[in-house]
């Protein structure tokens, strides 16, 4: 480190990349001071082991350069692109599985009285309450403040409902949730 400035001056070095860890700030400042009278361009390479910067992006905020180490995909243009792709993909899947969903709905109606779909309140992004839809697998419809979750060998689960739960086919109506415009 003590010989860098002399080497740069005698060998006419044009570019210098400082790769010291950020914890070496005093050494970095000393090096920059020693190189101030050279014409070399000096770049600081952030310590990528300090953060997981695989998805990092450079940006500026008020003219100050920043490294975006972790960004949510739900805001800005990325959020719009994600939402559009969610809607398109879910719509295509819904069209493809529509015959299966109709067959399941008929099976539910023939195996027990009540609606084919079950709706339930859940919490989504930012803790906002959302309604999800599933195929009904139980005799009892519940959606109150206190909901008794199904347990293994629960007598409320119908025979057809047990098959739907084993194959996770009761989850298929959730594709329609993706398509709703918020």
N, C-alpha and C positions, 0 to 999 in steps of 0.2 A: 504493500500500500504506500509505503514511503517513497517508492521509486516511480509511481505512475505518472506524476506530473512531468518529471524529467524525461521519461520515455516518450510521452505524448509530444513534447516539444522537439526532441531530437529526431523522432521518426515521422513527424508531420501527420499524426493521427487525426482523421477527420471526424470519426464517430466514436463515441464512448457510451457503453451501456453499463450502468451501475446496477448490479444485481445483488447488492448486500441486503440482508433482511432489514425490515423497518426498525428493528430494535437497535441497529447500528447507526442511529441518527448522528451521534457525535462524529463518527468516522466518516460518514457521508458528507456532513457539513465541512469537515476539514479537507476532504478531497475536492469538493466544489470550490473552496477557497483557493486551494493550490492550483486549480485549473482555470481560474477566472481570467487569466491573461492569455489563454490559448484561443484559437479560432475553432476548436473542435465543438461539434454539436454533442450535447450530453443528454442522455435519456435515462430516466429512472425506471427500472423494471420492477413492478410490485412483487412482493414475495407471494407466489401463488399457493404456497403451503400454509399461509396464514389464514386464507379463506378458500373455500371450494369455488374456484372461479371458472369452472368448466362452462357455465352458462353466462359468464360475465359479459357486460357490454359497456363500452365507453360512452359517456354523454357529458353534457355540460349543464349546469344549473346556475343561472345568473352569471355566465362567463367563467365559472369555476369548473375545471374538469373533475369528473367523478367516475368511479367504477361502480356499475350496477352489479352487485354480487349476486343478488337474488331478486327476481321480479315476479309478481303475480301475473298470471296470464289473463286475468279478468278485467283489466283496465286498458283504456286507450285503443289503438288500432288492433293490438293483439287480442283484446277482449272481443272486439267486433268480429274478427276473423274466426276466433274460437267459437263464438256463438253461432255464426253462420254455418261453420262446418258441423257443429253439433246438430243443428236443425236439418241440414241436408242429409247427414249420415243417418240420423234417427228416422227421417221420413222414408229413406230408401229401405231401411231395415223393417219399418212398419209395413210397407207395401209387400215386402217379401214374406213376412210372417203373418200377414193378415188371415190367410186361410187357416193356419194353425190356431190363431187366436179365436177365430169364429168357432172352430171345432171344440176348443177348450170351453168357450162360453156355453155352447150347447151341452157339453158334458156336465158342467156345473149345474145348469138349469134342470137337467134330467135327474141328477143325483140328489139334489136337495132343494127345498124351497128358498127363495130369496134372490137377490140380484147376483149377477155373475161377477161384478167388480166390488172390491172393498177399498174404501179410501181411508187414509190415516194421516194425521198431522205429524210432520217431522220438522227438523230444523236444517236449513241449508246455509248457503254462503252468508257471511256476516250475521249468523244467528237468526235470519229471517224465517218465519214459519212458512212451510210449504205443504201442499197436499200431494201425497203420492197415491197411486192406484196400483192395486194388485188384484189378481184373480182371487175370489173368495174361496178359502179352503176349509172354513169352519161353519158350523151350524149357527153360531151366535155371532151377531154383528155388534162390535163394540167400538166406540170412538168417543170416549169421555176423558175427563182429567186423569182418572186412574184406569189403566188398561191392563188386564191380566194377560200377560204374554202366554202363548202356547208353550206347553212343556212336552217332553217325550211321552208318548202314549196318551196324549190329551184326548179325552172322549169327545171334545167339541170338533175335532178334525174329522172331516168326512173321509170315506175310503178314496174317493176321487181326489180330494184335497191332499191326502197323504202322498199320492202319486205325483201331484203337481209340486209339492214341497220337496220330495226326493229329487226331482229333476230340475228344480228351480224354475219351472215353467210359470209358476204363480207370479214371477217378477216381470214377465213380458210387457204388461201394460205400462210400465215405467218409461218405455220408449216414447209414449205419447206425452209424458211430462216434459221431455226435452224439446218437443216441437211447439209447446205453448209459448206465445210471445209474452215476455214479462212487462 
